Amino acid sequence: MKKKPPPSPRLAAVAVRDPDLAEKDRDLLVRAERDPRSYPRGEVSVWRATAPYLLRPGAVVVGLGAGVWVTGEVELYTRSPHGGGAAMNDAFGRAVQELFDGLHSALLIAWPIGATVLVFMAWIYAGNAVSRNRTAQRLTELKDRCVQPSDLNDDARTLLARAQQATRSVLTSAVHRFDLIDQQRNEVSLPRQEWEAAEALREYTRLVKAEPSNAKGGKVAALLDIRRRALRASLDGITRRVEALESYAEQVAQADDRYRELQQIQDLTEGSDDVLDFVARTVRDDLAVAEIEGMTGEAAAVAGAFTTALESAKEAAVIALSTRTTAA
C-alpha cells in the first residue's frame, strides 16, 4: 500500500503593526507582546497600587512618632524630698530618666528621617503607578494599530499567513538584497500591503462574528444571505491581493534561482583561461578548447534567462505593490 506524503506544515500568522507607527510606539507594542504581565491593559488606582507597599514602613513611622510622644511626655523621675535611705532611689530614678531622655533624643532624630523615607517611597510607588497608567492608556490607544492573529478567524488568519510568507520570501531574496528589483520600493510597499490586508481581514472577522448564529424568520435569513455574499466578495478581493503578492514572490524566486545559477557559472568560467592554458599545454586538444569556450556561451545564455526572469519579477511588482490596489 502506497504511503501518503506527510502533510505540509501549516502557515502561522504573526502580529502585524502599522508601518506608520513611531519607533517608540512600535517598541512598546513589541515589549508588551513579549511580556504581557508587565504591561497591564487597564488603568489602576494610584492609591491602591501604592498603599500595600507603605503599610509596614508607615507602621514603623507611626511607632517612632508614638515613641517621641511617650518619651517626651512621661516623667519617670522626681527628686525624693527625704534624705538618707532615699538617696539610692534617687540614683536609680535619675538613671532611668536619663535613659528615657537619651531614647527621646534618638527618636527625635529617627522620626523625621523615617517620615522622609516614607514620603520618598510613596512618591516613588505613586510615580510608578502613574507611569504604568500612562503606558496602559497608550497601549489602549495603539490597540487598533496592531492586528494580532487572535483577532482573526481561520480564513482570515490563513490569508494573512500567506501574505506574510510572500513578503518574507521577497525581502530575504538575493535579488532584493542586491537591489536588483527596486529594494527601496519593496521595503516601503510590502509592509504597507501586509498592513492593509491585515486591517481588512480584522474588519472582515469582526463583521462575521457580529452575525446572529440562528436566523429568526425568513426575512432575517434572506438579509443574512445577502450580507454573507457581500462579505465573501470582500474576502475574494483581499484574496486577489494576496495572490498578487504570491505571484510577485514566485517571480522573485525564479529570478533568484537564475541569479544563483548565473553566479555559479560565472565562478566556473572565471578560471577558464587558466584551464584553457593547461589543456593547451598538456593535451593540445581542440575539442577541449571548444568545450571550455562553450562554458562562456552557457554563462551568457543563463545571464539572458536571468534578465528575463528579473524583468518578469519587476512586472509582477507593478501589480503586487501598486499603492492604489484596494480590497473589493
C-alpha positions as CSV (number, residue, x, y, z in Angstrom):
1,M,0.0,0.0,0.0
2,K,1.4,3.4,-1.0
3,K,2.1,5.7,1.9
4,K,0.6,9.1,1.9
5,P,3.0,12.0,1.8
6,P,3.5,13.9,5.1
7,P,1.2,16.9,5.4
8,S,2.9,20.3,4.7
9,P,3.4,22.5,7.7
10,R,0.6,24.9,8.3
11,L,1.4,28.5,7.8
12,A,1.4,30.5,11.0
13,A,0.5,34.2,11.0
14,V,2.2,36.7,13.3
15,A,1.2,40.1,14.6
16,V,1.2,43.0,12.1
17,R,1.8,46.5,13.2
18,D,1.0,49.7,11.3
19,P,4.2,50.7,9.4
20,D,3.5,54.4,10.1
21,L,3.9,53.8,13.9
22,A,6.7,55.8,15.6
23,E,9.7,53.7,16.7
24,K,8.9,54.1,20.4
25,D,5.3,53.0,19.9
26,R,6.5,50.0,17.9
27,D,9.0,49.1,20.6
28,L,6.2,49.4,23.3
29,L,3.9,47.0,21.4
30,V,6.8,44.5,20.9
31,R,7.7,44.6,24.6
32,A,4.0,44.3,25.6
33,E,3.6,41.2,23.3
34,R,6.7,39.6,24.8
35,D,5.9,40.3,28.4
36,P,2.2,41.0,28.7
37,R,2.2,40.6,32.5
38,S,4.5,43.7,32.9
39,Y,2.2,45.8,30.7
40,P,-1.4,45.7,32.1
41,R,-4.1,46.7,29.6
42,G,-6.2,48.6,32.1
43,E,-5.5,51.6,34.4
44,V,-5.3,51.1,38.2
45,S,-6.0,53.3,41.2
46,V,-2.7,55.1,42.2
47,W,-3.7,54.8,45.9
48,R,-4.5,51.0,45.7
49,A,-1.2,50.5,43.8
50,T,0.8,52.4,46.4
51,A,-0.8,51.7,49.8
52,P,0.2,48.0,50.1
53,Y,3.9,48.9,49.9
54,L,3.6,51.6,52.5
55,L,1.8,49.6,55.3
56,R,4.9,48.3,57.1
57,P,7.1,51.4,56.6
58,G,4.1,53.6,57.7
59,A,3.6,51.4,60.8
60,V,7.3,52.0,61.7
61,V,7.0,55.7,61.3
62,V,3.8,55.8,63.4
63,G,5.7,53.8,66.1
64,L,8.6,56.2,66.0
65,G,6.2,59.2,66.4
66,A,4.4,57.5,69.3
67,G,7.8,56.8,70.9
68,V,8.7,60.5,70.6
69,W,5.5,61.5,72.4
70,V,5.7,58.9,75.1
71,T,9.3,59.5,76.0
72,G,8.7,63.3,75.9
73,E,5.5,63.4,78.0
74,V,6.1,60.8,80.6
75,E,8.1,61.9,83.7
76,L,9.6,58.9,85.4
77,Y,11.8,60.6,88.0
78,T,11.2,63.3,90.6
79,R,13.8,64.0,93.3
80,S,12.8,62.5,96.7
81,P,12.1,65.0,99.4
82,H,13.5,62.7,102.0
83,G,17.1,62.2,102.9
84,G,19.1,59.2,104.0
85,G,17.9,55.9,102.5
86,A,16.1,57.7,99.7
87,A,19.4,58.5,98.0
88,M,19.6,55.1,96.4
89,N,16.1,55.5,94.9
90,D,17.1,58.9,93.6
91,A,20.1,57.5,91.8
92,F,18.1,54.7,90.2
93,G,15.3,57.0,89.1
94,R,17.8,59.5,87.7
95,A,19.4,56.7,85.7
96,V,16.1,55.6,84.3
97,Q,15.1,59.1,83.4
98,E,18.4,59.7,81.7
99,L,17.9,56.5,79.7
100,F,14.5,57.8,78.6
101,D,15.8,61.2,77.8
102,G,18.5,59.6,75.6
103,L,15.9,57.5,73.9
104,H,13.7,60.6,73.3
105,S,16.6,62.4,71.7
106,A,17.3,59.4,69.4
107,L,13.7,59.2,68.4
108,L,13.6,62.9,67.7
109,I,16.3,62.3,65.1
110,A,14.9,58.9,63.8
111,W,11.3,60.0,63.3
112,P,11.9,62.8,60.8
113,I,14.2,60.6,58.8
114,G,11.6,57.8,58.8
115,A,8.9,60.2,57.8
116,T,11.1,61.5,54.9
117,V,11.8,58.0,53.7
118,L,8.1,57.1,53.8
119,V,7.2,60.2,51.8
120,F,10.0,59.3,49.3
121,M,8.7,55.7,49.0
122,A,5.2,57.0,48.5
123,W,6.4,59.3,45.7
124,I,8.3,56.5,44.0
125,Y,5.5,54.0,44.1
126,A,2.9,56.6,43.1
127,G,5.1,57.7,40.2
128,N,5.5,54.1,39.1
129,A,1.7,53.7,39.2
130,V,1.1,56.9,37.2
131,S,3.7,55.7,34.6
132,R,2.1,52.3,34.3
133,N,-1.3,54.0,33.8
134,R,0.1,56.2,31.1
135,T,1.6,53.1,29.4
136,A,-1.7,51.2,29.7
137,Q,-3.5,54.2,28.2
138,R,-1.1,54.4,25.4
139,L,-1.4,50.6,24.7
140,T,-5.2,51.1,24.6
141,E,-4.7,53.9,22.1
142,L,-2.4,51.7,20.0
143,K,-4.8,48.7,20.1
144,D,-6.1,49.4,16.6
145,R,-2.6,50.0,15.2
146,C,-1.7,46.3,15.7
147,V,-3.5,43.2,14.3
148,Q,-3.0,40.0,16.3
149,P,-3.6,36.5,14.8
150,S,-6.2,36.0,17.7
151,D,-8.2,38.9,16.2
152,L,-8.9,36.9,13.0
153,N,-11.0,33.8,12.2
154,D,-9.5,30.8,10.5
155,D,-9.9,32.0,6.9
156,A,-8.5,35.4,7.6
157,R,-5.6,34.0,9.6
158,T,-4.7,31.7,6.7
159,L,-4.7,34.6,4.2
160,L,-2.6,36.8,6.4
161,A,-0.1,34.0,6.8
162,R,0.1,33.6,3.1
163,A,0.7,37.3,2.6
164,Q,3.4,37.3,5.3
165,Q,5.2,34.3,3.7
166,A,5.2,36.0,0.3
167,T,6.6,39.2,1.9
168,R,9.3,37.4,3.7
169,S,10.2,35.5,0.5
170,V,10.8,38.7,-1.4
171,L,12.6,40.6,1.4
172,T,15.0,37.7,2.0
173,S,15.8,37.1,-1.6
174,A,19.2,37.8,-3.1
175,V,17.9,40.0,-5.9
176,H,16.3,42.2,-3.2
177,R,19.4,42.4,-1.1
178,F,21.5,43.4,-4.0
179,D,18.9,46.0,-5.1
180,L,18.1,44.3,-8.5
181,I,14.3,44.6,-8.1
182,D,13.9,48.1,-6.5
183,Q,14.9,47.4,-2.9
184,Q,13.6,50.7,-1.6
185,R,10.1,50.2,-3.1
186,N,9.9,46.7,-1.6
187,E,10.8,47.8,1.9
188,V,8.1,50.6,1.8
189,S,5.3,48.9,-0.2
190,L,5.4,45.4,1.1
191,P,4.8,46.3,4.8
192,R,2.1,48.6,3.7
193,Q,0.4,45.9,1.6
194,E,0.6,43.5,4.6
195,W,-0.8,46.0,7.0
196,E,-3.7,46.9,4.7
197,A,-4.6,43.3,4.2
198,A,-4.4,42.6,7.9
199,E,-6.7,45.6,8.7
200,A,-9.2,44.4,6.1
201,L,-9.1,40.8,7.4
202,R,-9.7,42.1,11.0
203,E,-12.7,44.0,9.9
204,Y,-14.0,41.1,7.9
205,T,-13.6,38.9,11.0
206,R,-15.5,41.4,13.2
207,L,-18.4,41.6,10.8
208,V,-18.6,37.8,10.5
209,K,-18.6,37.4,14.3
210,A,-21.4,40.0,14.6
211,E,-23.8,37.8,12.6
212,P,-26.5,36.1,14.5
213,S,-25.9,32.4,15.0
214,N,-29.6,31.5,14.3
215,A,-31.7,33.4,11.9
216,K,-35.2,34.1,13.2
217,G,-37.6,34.2,10.3
218,G,-37.3,34.2,6.5
219,K,-36.6,37.9,6.1
220,V,-33.6,37.7,8.5
221,A,-32.3,34.6,6.7
222,A,-32.6,36.5,3.4
223,L,-30.8,39.5,4.7
224,L,-28.1,37.3,6.3
225,D,-27.6,35.6,3.0
226,I,-27.1,39.0,1.2
227,R,-24.7,40.1,3.9
228,R,-22.7,36.9,3.7
229,R,-22.4,37.2,-0.1
230,A,-21.1,40.8,0.3
231,L,-18.6,39.7,2.9
232,R,-17.5,36.8,0.7
233,A,-17.0,39.3,-2.2
234,S,-14.8,41.4,0.0
235,L,-12.8,38.4,1.1
236,D,-12.3,37.5,-2.5
237,G,-10.9,40.9,-3.1
238,I,-8.4,40.5,-0.3
239,T,-7.6,37.1,-1.6
240,R,-6.7,38.6,-5.0
241,R,-4.4,41.0,-3.3
242,V,-2.7,38.1,-1.5
243,E,-2.4,36.1,-4.7
244,A,-0.8,39.1,-6.5
245,L,1.8,39.2,-3.7
246,E,2.3,35.4,-4.0
247,S,2.7,35.8,-7.8
248,Y,5.3,38.5,-7.2
249,A,7.2,36.3,-4.7
250,E,7.2,33.5,-7.2
251,Q,8.7,35.7,-9.9
252,V,11.3,36.9,-7.5
253,A,12.1,33.3,-6.5
254,Q,12.6,32.4,-10.2
255,A,14.9,35.5,-10.6
256,D,16.7,34.4,-7.5
257,D,17.3,30.9,-9.0
258,R,18.6,32.3,-12.2
259,Y,20.8,34.7,-10.3
260,R,22.4,31.9,-8.3
261,E,22.8,29.8,-11.4
262,L,24.5,32.7,-13.1
263,Q,26.8,33.2,-10.2
264,Q,27.8,29.5,-10.2
265,I,28.5,29.5,-13.9
266,Q,30.5,32.7,-13.6
267,D,32.5,31.2,-10.8
268,L,33.2,28.2,-13.0
269,T,34.2,30.3,-16.0
270,E,36.3,32.8,-14.1
271,G,39.2,30.3,-14.3
272,S,38.5,29.2,-17.9
273,D,41.6,31.0,-19.2
274,D,43.8,29.0,-16.8
275,V,42.0,25.8,-17.7
276,L,42.4,26.6,-21.4
277,D,46.2,27.2,-21.0
278,F,46.5,24.0,-19.0
279,V,44.7,21.9,-21.6
280,A,46.6,23.6,-24.4
281,R,49.9,22.7,-22.7
282,T,49.0,19.2,-21.8
283,V,46.7,17.8,-24.4
284,R,46.6,20.3,-27.2
285,D,43.1,19.1,-27.9
286,D,41.0,21.4,-30.0
287,L,37.8,19.7,-28.7
288,A,38.7,20.5,-25.1
289,V,39.3,24.1,-26.0
290,A,35.9,24.4,-27.8
291,E,34.2,22.8,-24.7
292,I,35.7,25.4,-22.4
293,E,34.8,28.2,-24.7
294,G,31.2,26.8,-24.8
295,M,31.0,27.3,-21.0
296,T,31.3,31.1,-21.6
297,G,28.4,30.9,-24.0
298,E,26.4,29.0,-21.5
299,A,27.0,31.7,-18.9
300,A,25.8,34.3,-21.4
301,A,22.6,32.2,-22.1
302,V,21.9,31.9,-18.3
303,A,22.5,35.6,-18.0
304,G,19.9,36.2,-20.6
305,A,17.5,34.0,-18.8
306,F,18.2,35.8,-15.5
307,T,17.5,39.1,-17.2
308,T,14.2,37.8,-18.5
309,A,13.3,36.4,-15.0
310,L,14.2,39.8,-13.5
311,E,12.0,41.7,-15.9
312,S,9.1,39.3,-15.1
313,A,9.6,40.0,-11.4
314,K,9.6,43.7,-12.0
315,E,6.3,43.4,-14.0
316,A,4.8,41.4,-11.1
317,A,5.9,44.0,-8.7
318,V,3.9,46.6,-10.6
319,I,0.8,44.6,-9.9
320,A,1.5,43.4,-6.4
321,L,3.0,46.6,-5.0
322,S,0.6,49.1,-6.5
323,T,-0.4,51.5,-3.8
324,R,-3.8,52.0,-5.4
325,T,-4.8,48.4,-5.1
326,T,-7.6,48.1,-2.6
327,A,-9.7,45.1,-1.5
328,A,-13.0,44.8,-3.2
